[in-house]
């Protein structure tokens, strides 16, 4: 057999077809608009195609991160009904990827929604590789250092950029918390810690995935 020939089982082909079909369904949920551009004016509200045919909603915050509401629908809801729900999570979405998602029918601009008149600078966590010590930031300013297992920071977002097309649908499934999410979806510090634990479990022979001796388990 030629080394370039790859054989797949019926089950593997079925999973591949299902994945492609799901991607097509998500990417064509809204009308494709080749001229659509990212609007990052604070208060801009978007409908977002999620997994399994769900529609989520995100609003541009004053600091240009996207605040996702704890609401999802099968059809696009009224703006007033969306913004009446609490904010579920706030994520730094890579800005050019929003434009691609709009042009591809994955995101849809709904208009504007009011923001709070005053907000405190958002806090986030920088976790360097190879250490349990992290830096907590308040907006663009370093605040303090602590340990990654500090209970006070477990729900803070790790500093990272998320792609609107490839990352956000799975991230919204994880944040909404109804269906099981894929194990490698991070975001808040507690989930990032669980990812490292799972990597250590799956790849025990790889030294870079081993947990340090002073690691504090997420089950403690």
N, C-alpha and C positions, 0 to 999 in steps of 0.2 A: 504494500500500500504506500502511496506517495506520502511523504511527511507533511505535505501541505493539505491533505484531505482530513477534515475533522468530522468525526461521527457523533451524532447526537441521538439520545434515546427519545422515544415518543413523549415521555414525561417532560424532558428538557425542552423539546420543541414546543410542547403545549404551554409551558411556563413562558417561553420566549414570545410566543404569539399573544398570550394574555398581557404581557408587559407592554408590547408594542401597541396593542389595542387600547390599553389604559392610557398610555401616553397620548395617543391620537385623540381619545375622548376628552382628556383634560385640555390639550392645546387648542381644541376647536370649540370650547365652551362658549366663548364670546365671539363677536364679529371680528374678523381679521381686518386690521387697519394699517396698511403699509406706511402711512404717513404719521402715525401716532408718536408723540414725544413725551418724555417723562415730565411731569409737573410736580415740582417739589415745594410749591407754595404751602406753608403751614395750613392745615385744615383740609387739604385735598383728600377726598375719600375715593378709595378704589374697591371694586369687587374683585375677588381673587378666586380662580378655579383651584379647588383642592382635590384631594383624592376621593375616589368613590362617588364622584358627581356632586360633592358638596361645594357650596359657595361661601367663602369667608370674606371678611371686610378688613381693610387696613386704612389708616388715616396718617397723613404726614404730620409729624409732631414739629414743635418749634425748633428742635435740634436736628431735624431732617431724618430721624429714625422713623420706622413705620410702627404705629401702634395697632395691634390686631385686636379686634373686639371678640368677646366671648359669645359669639353667635355664628350660626351657619344655617343655610337654607338651601332648598332645591331650586328656588327661583329668586331673583334679585329682590331684596326687600326695600322699603322706602328708607330714605336717608335718616329721617327722624327716628324711625324704629331701630335702626342700626346703632346710632350714637346714644340711644337710651341704655344700651347694654354696657357693662363694665369692660375696661380694657383687660385683655387676657395676658398679653405680653408685648414687649417693645423690642424690635429687632433692627439691627443695622443692615439694611438691604443694599446691596451694591447698586448704585444709581443707574449705570448703563443697562443693567439687567432688567430694570423696570421697563425701560423703553422697549427692549426686545420682547418682554412679556406682553406689553400692550399691543405691539405690532403683530404678535403671533396669536392673539385671542386668548391669552392666559390671564391677563388683567384687563379690567375695564374701568375707566374713570366715571364716577357717578356725580361728581360735583364738589361742593365744599361743605364742611361741617365745622361748627365752632369749636375752638380750643379753650381750655381753662385760661383765665386772664393772667395768672401767675403760676409758674411751675418751678420746683426746685431742680437744680442740675441733676441729671440722671447719673446714677452710680453704676459702675461696671468693673469687671475684674480682669486684670492681666496676669496670665499664668505662664511664666517662662518654662521651657522644656527642662526636665531634669531636676526640679526642685519642688518642694511642698510649700514654699513661701510665695505668696502672691501679692500683687500691688492692687489696691482698690483706688479707683479714680472717681472723682466727682466732676462730671462734665469733662472738660479738657485739662483738669488740674489733678495731680496726684494727691490723694487724701492720706492714706496710711498703708502699712504692710501688715499682713497677718498670715495665718496658715490656711491652706485650702480647705481644711475640715472645720474651720471656724463656723459655728452654727449661724452667726449673724450674716454670713454672705451666701448661704446656700441657694437662695432664690435670685441672686444677682446674676446678670448676664455676663458671660465671658466675652471679652473684646474680640469680635470676629465680624467678617462681612459675609452675608448670605446671598446666594443667587436667587433671584425671583422665579426663574424658570425651574431650576434643577434642585434647589434646596427647600424653598418655602412650602410647597405642598406637603411634603413629608413632615416638615417642622410643625405645621399647623395641626396635623393629625396628632403629633406627640403632645402639643400644648393643650389641645382640646380635651384629650384624655379619655375618650370613650372607647375607641378601637385600640387594639395593641399597636404600639409604634415600633418601628425598626430600632434595634438595640444601639445603633451607631448615631442616632440623632441627639445632638448635644444642645447647648444653649445655656440654661442655668447651671450653676456650678455643681449642684447635686447630680445632674445628669452627666456632666463631663467626668466626674469622679467614677460614676458607674461604667462609663465607656472604658476608662483605663483598667478597671477591674475585669471587665469582660475581655479586653484585649489580652490581659495577663492570663486569663483562664484558657482562652482559645489558642494562644501561642506561647506556651510555657518554655519552649526551647529557644526563644528569641530574647536575648538579654535586655534589649531596649524596651521590652514590654513588661519586664519584671517590676513588681511594686517594691518600693524601698522598705527597709525594715521598720521604719516608724510610720508606715501608712496606716491611717485610721479607716477602717471599713465603713462603707455606707450603711451597713446593717447594724452598726454599734449605736 
